[in-house]
Amino acid sequence: MNNLKEKKDVKGDARAQLKDANRAYTECISKEFLGRFLAGEKVQLDNFCKQERTLMTELDQQIYGKNQPF
């Protein structure tokens, strides 16, 4: 029975990390991308916040077990 609790705690910890990673990605996009995009610059979202997006994607795959379309 302890084994199940430990697995749940690990998944809960990963979810907390995913929430933090999501927040970091959102803040990065707000600071680095949105201003340029709204100013009319020709920018692509994929060129910004690569580290934050990678971490968020890895944690998402760890929790949900599949690639998300972002």
N, C-alpha and C positions, 0 to 999 in steps of 0.2 A: 504494500500500500504506500509506503514512503516513496517508492520509485515513481509512482504516478504523480505524487505531489511535487517531487523534484523536477520532473519534466514540465509540469504546468508552470512552475516558478521560472524555469529557463525560458519558456515561451513568453511568459509575462514580461520578463526582463527584455527579451528581444522586441516585444511590442513597445515597451517604453523607449528603447533605443530607436525604433522606427519612428515613433512620434517625434523624438528630438531631431532625427535626421530630416523628417518632413518639414519641421519648423525651420531648420537651418537652410534647406533648399528654397523654401518659400521666401525667407528673408533675403537670400542671395539673389534670387530672381528679381525681387522688388528693388534691390539696390543696384544690381549690375545690368539687368536687361530692360526693365520696364521704361526707365527714363529715356533710353536710346530709342526704343521701339516707338514710344509715344511722341518722340521728337521727329519721327519720320525717317530715321536711319534704317537702312536695309540690313537688318540683323536677323540671325537665326537662333532660335532658342537652344539648339543643340551645341552651340559654341560657348555657352555660359554655364557656370556652376557644375562643371563636369564631375568634380570630386564629390560634391554633395549628392548629385543624382546617382552616381555609382554606388555610394554607400546606401542610399535609400532603396535602390533596386535590389542590392544584395540582401538587405534585411527583409524586404518584401518577399523575395524568393525563399528565404529561410523560413519565414512564417507561413506563407500561403502555398509555397511549393510550385509556383509556375510564373512564367514571365507575364508582367503586366504591360499593356500597350502604351507606355509612356517613355 
